[in-house]
Amino acid sequence: IIIGYSDFKLRQLIENLDFILAYLTLAKFKPIGGILKRGMADIKDLHLKTSESTSLPVMEKTPK
């Protein structure tokens, strides 16, 4: 999911990411959003990538 572009300020990227995570996890955005029934527990990892970079982990859950 694209959350922004390289010319975005950090604040814009964080706000976009926050909205996207809320959209994917909150039932109030159904029927299109709210598709992750267990909320953030359904997200295993997040990576940040530009068109010319490798994917860098932002969040990774450790296996139980």
MOPAC internal coordinates of N, CA, C and O (Angstrom, degrees):
PM7 1SCF
backbone

  N    0.0000 0     0.00 0     0.00 0    0    0    0
  C    1.4434 1     0.00 0     0.00 0    1    0    0
  C    1.5251 1   107.62 1     0.00 0    2    1    0
  O    1.2310 1   120.40 1   -53.28 1    3    2    1
  N    1.2860 1   116.84 1   126.72 1    3    2    1
  C    1.4619 1   121.31 1   178.21 1    5    3    2
  C    1.5275 1   108.75 1   -79.38 1    6    5    3
  O    1.2310 1   120.66 1   -53.61 1    7    6    5
  N    1.3284 1   116.34 1   126.39 1    7    6    5
  C    1.4709 1   119.74 1   179.52 1    9    7    6
  C    1.5216 1   112.53 1  -107.60 1   10    9    7
  O    1.2310 1   120.23 1   172.75 1   11   10    9
  N    1.3150 1   117.17 1    -7.25 1   11   10    9
  C    1.4558 1   119.46 1  -179.43 1   13   11   10
  C    1.5129 1   110.79 1   171.85 1   14   13   11
  O    1.2310 1   121.89 1    11.32 1   15   14   13
  N    1.3078 1   114.00 1  -168.68 1   15   14   13
  C    1.4565 1   121.38 1  -177.84 1   17   15   14
  C    1.5198 1   109.71 1  -129.02 1   18   17   15
  O    1.2310 1   120.49 1   -14.45 1   19   18   17
  N    1.3138 1   116.67 1   165.55 1   19   18   17
  C    1.4663 1   121.09 1  -173.68 1   21   19   18
  C    1.5265 1   113.19 1   -62.78 1   22   21   19
  O    1.2310 1   119.78 1   158.89 1   23   22   21
  N    1.3223 1   118.02 1   -21.11 1   23   22   21
  C    1.4676 1   119.05 1   178.99 1   25   23   22
  C    1.5342 1   112.62 1   -89.61 1   26   25   23
  O    1.2310 1   119.69 1  -179.20 1   27   26   25
  N    1.3365 1   118.19 1     0.80 1   27   26   25
  C    1.4676 1   121.51 1   176.65 1   29   27   26
  C    1.5186 1   109.97 1   -72.80 1   30   29   27
  O    1.2310 1   120.93 1   -33.80 1   31   30   29
  N    1.3015 1   115.82 1   146.20 1   31   30   29
  C    1.4659 1   121.50 1   172.58 1   33   31   30
  C    1.5240 1   108.38 1   -73.56 1   34   33   31
  O    1.2310 1   120.62 1   -23.64 1   35   34   33
  N    1.3231 1   116.42 1   156.36 1   35   34   33
  C    1.4594 1   121.51 1   179.72 1   37   35   34
  C    1.5258 1   111.13 1   -55.08 1   38   37   35
  O    1.2310 1   120.42 1   138.50 1   39   38   37
  N    1.3103 1   116.80 1   -41.50 1   39   38   37
  C    1.4744 1   121.07 1  -179.80 1   41   39   38
  C    1.5322 1   111.26 1   -59.19 1   42   41   39
  O    1.2310 1   120.37 1   138.55 1   43   42   41
  N    1.3394 1   116.89 1   -41.45 1   43   42   41
  C    1.4641 1   120.86 1   178.98 1   45   43   42
  C    1.5252 1   110.92 1   -63.56 1   46   45   43
  O    1.2310 1   120.67 1   137.64 1   47   46   45
  N    1.3185 1   116.33 1   -42.36 1   47   46   45
  C    1.4636 1   120.28 1   179.81 1   49   47   46
  C    1.5274 1   111.20 1   -63.86 1   50   49   47
  O    1.2310 1   120.77 1   136.55 1   51   50   49
  N    1.3267 1   116.14 1   -43.45 1   51   50   49
  C    1.4677 1   120.44 1  -179.92 1   53   51   50
  C    1.5269 1   110.39 1   -64.97 1   54   53   51
  O    1.2310 1   120.00 1   137.09 1   55   54   53
  N    1.3222 1   117.60 1   -42.91 1   55   54   53
  C    1.4653 1   120.72 1   178.41 1   57   55   54
  C    1.5251 1   110.92 1   -62.58 1   58   57   55
  O    1.2310 1   120.22 1   137.24 1   59   58   57
  N    1.3246 1   117.19 1   -42.76 1   59   58   57
  C    1.4605 1   120.93 1   178.73 1   61   59   58
  C    1.5235 1   111.12 1   -64.00 1   62   61   59
  O    1.2310 1   120.31 1   135.54 1   63   62   61
  N    1.3234 1   117.01 1   -44.46 1   63   62   61
  C    1.4618 1   120.89 1   179.18 1   65   63   62
  C    1.5244 1   110.36 1   -62.42 1   66   65   63
  O    1.2310 1   120.43 1   136.91 1   67   66   65
  N    1.3213 1   116.78 1   -43.09 1   67   66   65
  C    1.4622 1   121.16 1   178.76 1   69   67   66
  C    1.5284 1   110.82 1   -59.85 1   70   69   67
  O    1.2310 1   120.31 1   135.42 1   71   70   69
  N    1.3306 1   117.02 1   -44.58 1   71   70   69
  C    1.4603 1   120.15 1   179.51 1   73   71   70
  C    1.5268 1   111.24 1   -65.18 1   74   73   71
  O    1.2310 1   120.10 1   136.51 1   75   74   73
  N    1.3200 1   117.41 1   -43.49 1   75   74   73
  C    1.4654 1   120.60 1  -179.04 1   77   75   74
  C    1.5225 1   111.04 1   -62.98 1   78   77   75
  O    1.2310 1   120.07 1   136.92 1   79   78   77
  N    1.3339 1   117.47 1   -43.08 1   79   78   77
  C    1.4675 1   120.00 1   178.05 1   81   79   78
  C    1.5263 1   110.71 1   -63.18 1   82   81   79
  O    1.2310 1   120.20 1   138.59 1   83   82   81
  N    1.3254 1   117.22 1   -41.41 1   83   82   81
  C    1.4680 1   120.31 1   177.05 1   85   83   82
  C    1.5233 1   110.26 1   -63.41 1   86   85   83
  O    1.2310 1   120.23 1   136.51 1   87   86   85
  N    1.3132 1   117.17 1   -43.49 1   87   86   85
  C    1.4667 1   122.11 1  -179.43 1   89   87   86
  C    1.5266 1   111.22 1   -60.52 1   90   89   87
  O    1.2310 1   120.53 1   139.37 1   91   90   89
  N    1.3119 1   116.60 1   -40.63 1   91   90   89
  C    1.4657 1   120.46 1  -178.66 1   93   91   90
  C    1.5216 1   113.18 1   -75.80 1   94   93   91
  O    1.2310 1   119.93 1   154.35 1   95   94   93
  N    1.3242 1   117.74 1   -25.65 1   95   94   93
  C    1.4608 1   119.93 1  -171.37 1   97   95   94
  C    1.5248 1   115.28 1  -108.19 1   98   97   95
  O    1.2310 1   118.92 1   159.58 1   99   98   97
  N    1.3212 1   119.67 1   -20.42 1   99   98   97
  C    1.4634 1   120.81 1  -174.76 1  101   99   98
  C    1.5268 1   112.17 1   -94.60 1  102  101   99
  O    1.2310 1   121.16 1   -47.75 1  103  102  101
  N    1.3281 1   115.39 1   132.25 1  103  102  101
  C    1.4652 1   121.89 1  -178.04 1  105  103  102
  C    1.5278 1   112.52 1   -62.26 1  106  105  103
  O    1.2310 1   119.57 1   155.35 1  107  106  105
  N    1.3299 1   118.42 1   -24.65 1  107  106  105
  C    1.4695 1   120.05 1  -177.74 1  109  107  106
  C    1.5289 1   112.62 1   -64.51 1  110  109  107
  O    1.2310 1   119.72 1   165.04 1  111  110  109
  N    1.3270 1   118.13 1   -14.96 1  111  110  109
  C    1.4647 1   121.41 1   179.62 1  113  111  110
  C    1.5294 1   112.67 1   -96.04 1  114  113  111
  O    1.2310 1   120.16 1  -173.37 1  115  114  113
  N    1.3380 1   117.29 1     6.63 1  115  114  113
  C    1.4651 1   120.10 1   177.75 1  117  115  114
  C    1.5129 1   109.19 1   -68.85 1  118  117  115
  O    1.2310 1   118.48 1   -26.45 1  119  118  117
  N    1.3000 1   120.50 1   153.55 1  119  118  117
  C    1.4561 1   127.21 1    13.91 1  121  119  118
  C    1.5179 1   114.28 1   -90.01 1  122  121  119
  O    1.2310 1   119.49 1   167.81 1  123  122  121
  N    1.3268 1   118.59 1   -12.19 1  123  122  121
  C    1.4656 1   119.47 1  -178.02 1  125  123  122
  C    1.5178 1   110.77 1   -84.86 1  126  125  123
  O    1.2310 1   120.25 1   133.47 1  127  126  125
  N    1.3132 1   117.12 1   -46.53 1  127  126  125
  C    1.4587 1   121.50 1   177.07 1  129  127  126
  C    1.5153 1   110.45 1   -89.17 1  130  129  127
  O    1.2310 1   120.72 1    10.91 1  131  130  129
  N    1.3141 1   116.23 1  -169.09 1  131  130  129
  C    1.4535 1   120.84 1   178.70 1  133  131  130
  C    1.5100 1   113.85 1    62.86 1  134  133  131
  O    1.2310 1   120.84 1  -149.53 1  135  134  133
  N    1.3211 1   116.00 1    30.47 1  135  134  133
  C    1.4651 1   119.81 1  -173.30 1  137  135  134
  C    1.5261 1   113.51 1   -83.93 1  138  137  135
  O    1.2310 1   119.90 1   167.35 1  139  138  137
  N    1.3138 1   117.80 1   -12.65 1  139  138  137
  C    1.4618 1   120.21 1   178.86 1  141  139  138
  C    1.5237 1   108.04 1   -95.11 1  142  141  139
  O    1.2310 1   121.12 1   -80.41 1  143  142  141
  N    1.3187 1   115.46 1    99.59 1  143  142  141
  C    1.4653 1   121.69 1  -171.40 1  145  143  142
  C    1.5223 1   113.89 1   -60.06 1  146  145  143
  O    1.2310 1   120.11 1   144.65 1  147  146  145
  N    1.3226 1   117.39 1   -35.35 1  147  146  145
  C    1.4677 1   120.77 1  -178.94 1  149  147  146
  C    1.5261 1   111.77 1   -96.49 1  150  149  147
  O    1.2310 1   120.28 1  -164.17 1  151  150  149
  N    1.3162 1   117.07 1    15.83 1  151  150  149
  C    1.4598 1   121.22 1   177.86 1  153  151  150
  C    1.5155 1   112.30 1    64.03 1  154  153  151
  O    1.2310 1   121.07 1    42.81 1  155  154  153
  N    1.3139 1   115.55 1  -137.19 1  155  154  153
  C    1.4637 1   120.86 1  -177.91 1  157  155  154
  C    1.5244 1   112.16 1   -63.08 1  158  157  155
  O    1.2310 1   119.76 1   158.72 1  159  158  157
  N    1.3212 1   118.07 1   -21.28 1  159  158  157
  C    1.4670 1   120.63 1   178.11 1  161  159  158
  C    1.5257 1   111.12 1   -63.45 1  162  161  159
  O    1.2310 1   119.99 1   156.48 1  163  162  161
  N    1.3280 1   117.62 1   -23.52 1  163  162  161
  C    1.4630 1   121.51 1   178.62 1  165  163  162
  C    1.5295 1   113.00 1   -82.29 1  166  165  163
  O    1.2310 1   119.90 1   171.41 1  167  166  165
  N    1.3172 1   117.80 1    -8.59 1  167  166  165
  C    1.4664 1   121.07 1   179.96 1  169  167  166
  C    1.5199 1   108.26 1   -95.53 1  170  169  167
  O    1.2310 1   121.14 1   -61.62 1  171  170  169
  N    1.3320 1   115.42 1   118.38 1  171  170  169
  C    1.4657 1   120.40 1  -176.27 1  173  171  170
  C    1.5204 1   112.36 1   -88.32 1  174  173  171
  O    1.2310 1   120.64 1   143.85 1  175  174  173
  N    1.3247 1   116.37 1   -36.15 1  175  174  173
  C    1.4587 1   118.96 1   178.73 1  177  175  174
  C    1.5247 1   110.55 1  -159.73 1  178  177  175
  O    1.2310 1   121.71 1   -19.83 1  179  178  177
  N    1.3193 1   114.33 1   160.17 1  179  178  177
  C    1.4610 1   122.52 1   175.61 1  181  179  178
  C    1.5188 1   107.33 1  -130.94 1  182  181  179
  O    1.2310 1   120.69 1   -42.48 1  183  182  181
  N    1.3209 1   116.29 1   137.52 1  183  182  181
  C    1.4577 1   121.31 1   178.72 1  185  183  182
  C    1.5190 1   109.68 1  -129.89 1  186  185  183
  O    1.2310 1   120.90 1   -29.03 1  187  186  185
  N    1.3092 1   115.88 1   150.97 1  187  186  185
  C    1.4570 1   123.24 1   177.44 1  189  187  186
  C    1.5203 1   107.98 1  -114.38 1  190  189  187
  O    1.2310 1   120.72 1   -45.88 1  191  190  189
  N    1.3304 1   116.23 1   134.12 1  191  190  189
  C    1.4532 1   120.28 1  -177.38 1  193  191  190
  C    1.5180 1   109.48 1  -148.37 1  194  193  191
  O    1.2310 1   121.01 1   -37.39 1  195  194  193
  N    1.3101 1   115.67 1   142.61 1  195  194  193
  C    1.4591 1   120.45 1   169.90 1  197  195  194
  C    1.5180 1   107.11 1  -103.26 1  198  197  195
  O    1.2310 1   120.48 1    -5.18 1  199  198  197
  N    1.3149 1   116.70 1   174.82 1  199  198  197
  C    1.4644 1   119.64 1  -179.10 1  201  199  198
  C    1.5280 1   111.99 1   -65.84 1  202  201  199
  O    1.2310 1   120.44 1   160.56 1  203  202  201
  N    1.3339 1   116.76 1   -19.44 1  203  202  201
  C    1.4591 1   119.59 1  -177.05 1  205  203  202
  C    1.5224 1   113.66 1  -118.48 1  206  205  203
  O    1.2310 1   119.86 1  -168.39 1  207  206  205
  N    1.3275 1   117.87 1    11.61 1  207  206  205
  C    1.4658 1   119.61 1  -178.08 1  209  207  206
  C    1.5188 1   110.87 1  -118.07 1  210  209  207
  O    1.2310 1   121.68 1   -11.85 1  211  210  209
  N    1.3136 1   114.38 1   168.15 1  211  210  209
  C    1.4532 1   118.96 1   170.27 1  213  211  210
  C    1.5275 1   107.86 1   -82.02 1  214  213  211
  O    1.2310 1   121.01 1   -17.68 1  215  214  213
  N    1.2970 1   115.68 1   162.32 1  215  214  213
  C    1.4573 1   121.66 1  -179.33 1  217  215  214
  C    1.5262 1   109.90 1   -75.10 1  218  217  215
  O    1.2310 1   120.49 1   -52.41 1  219  218  217
  N    1.3313 1   116.67 1   127.59 1  219  218  217
  C    1.4602 1   121.74 1  -179.39 1  221  219  218
  C    1.5240 1   109.73 1  -111.88 1  222  221  219
  O    1.2310 1   120.13 1   -47.84 1  223  222  221
  N    1.3402 1   117.36 1   132.16 1  223  222  221
  C    1.4620 1   119.22 1  -178.26 1  225  223  222
  C    1.5289 1   111.88 1   -69.85 1  226  225  223
  O    1.2310 1   120.89 1   -44.82 1  227  226  225
  N    1.3214 1   115.89 1   135.18 1  227  226  225
  C    1.4570 1   122.92 1   174.11 1  229  227  226
  C    1.5217 1   108.39 1  -104.35 1  230  229  227
  O    1.2310 1   120.98 1   141.81 1  231  230  229
  N    1.3294 1   115.72 1   -38.19 1  231  230  229
  C    1.4576 1   121.87 1   179.06 1  233  231  230
  C    1.5252 1   108.33 1  -146.25 1  234  233  231
  O    1.2310 1   120.53 1   -48.03 1  235  234  233
  N    1.3152 1   116.59 1   131.97 1  235  234  233
  C    1.4608 1   121.78 1   174.46 1  237  235  234
  C    1.5170 1   108.14 1  -137.81 1  238  237  235
  O    1.2310 1   120.65 1   -50.17 1  239  238  237
  N    1.3237 1   116.37 1   129.83 1  239  238  237
  C    1.4615 1   119.90 1   176.32 1  241  239  238
  C    1.5150 1   108.71 1   -84.36 1  242  241  239
  O    1.2310 1   121.11 1   -40.20 1  243  242  241
  N    1.3029 1   115.48 1   139.80 1  243  242  241
  C    1.4581 1   119.70 1   176.17 1  245  243  242
  C    1.5219 1   108.55 1   -85.20 1  246  245  243
  O    1.2310 1   120.25 1   -40.67 1  247  246  245
  N    1.3212 1   117.12 1   139.33 1  247  246  245
  C    1.4661 1   119.68 1   179.54 1  249  247  246
  C    1.5224 1   110.82 1   -64.68 1  250  249  247
  O    1.2310 1   121.23 1   -34.99 1  251  250  249
  N    1.3252 1   115.25 1   145.01 1  251  250  249
  C    1.4697 1   119.49 1   179.35 1  253  251  250
  C    1.5066 1   110.80 1   -83.94 1  254  253  251
  O    1.2310 1   120.10 1   180.00 1  255  254  253

